[in-house]
Amino acid sequence: MSVIKAIITDGILIAIIAHGLIGISLVWDKVLLEKKETQNLLSYVFWLGAISVFGLVLFGFGFKMPSLKIAGLGFVAGLVDLIASYFYYAALKAGEASDELAAMGGFAPVATALIAIPLLGRSVGGDLMGFAAMTLGGFIMFFAEKQPLRKMLPRIITAAVFFGLTNVLQKLTFNATNFVSGYVFFTAGTTAGAFALLIPPSWRR
C-alpha cells in the first residue's frame, strides 16, 4: 500500500502518464508529417506554435504579473521551445519515432544538466547513478538502430540543446513565480515565435 501511495504522491504516476502521452503524440506527429497535406515542416511548426495561444486562457486562473525579468525569461523560453520543436520534427521526418524518442531521452537530459550548471548553479538534482543509467539507456537504444544517423543526429543534438535551454529557463521562471503566470508568458513567447515565421514572404506562402 505504501508503494502505491509513493507512486502517486511522488509524481511517478504522472511521469508515466506523461511519457505515454508523449509516445502517442510522437507517433501521430510522424503519421501527419508523412501525409501530403501536412508534410511541410515550417507550416507544421507554425500551426503547433500558433495554437499555443489557447494557453492564454489560464490568464484568469491565478495570473499575477511577475517582474519584467521573469516575464522575459518565460517569453524567451517559449521562443526557444519553438526553435527546439523545429529541429525535433526535422529529425522525426528523417527517421523513426522510436529512434528519436530514445535519442532525445539521452541527449536532452544531458544538455539540460550541462546548461543548468552556469544558469542554476547545479546540474543533476537527484541521484547521479540513476541519471546516468537513464540517459545511457537512451543512447544505447538509439545507436543500436541502423537508421540514417547522419541525417538525424545533428538535428537531434540541436533540438536537445534548445530543449535543455528551454527546461532551464522554465525552471528559472517557475522558481520566481507561480505556474500560471510563468506558463502564460511561455505560451505568449511560443505564439509570437510562430507568427514571426510569417515574416519571410517565401515562408508565408
Helices and strands as residue ranges (DSSP letters): H 2-9, H 12-33, G 36-38, H 41-50, G 51-60, H 68-94, H 97-120, H 128-143, H 149-176, H 179-196, H 201-204
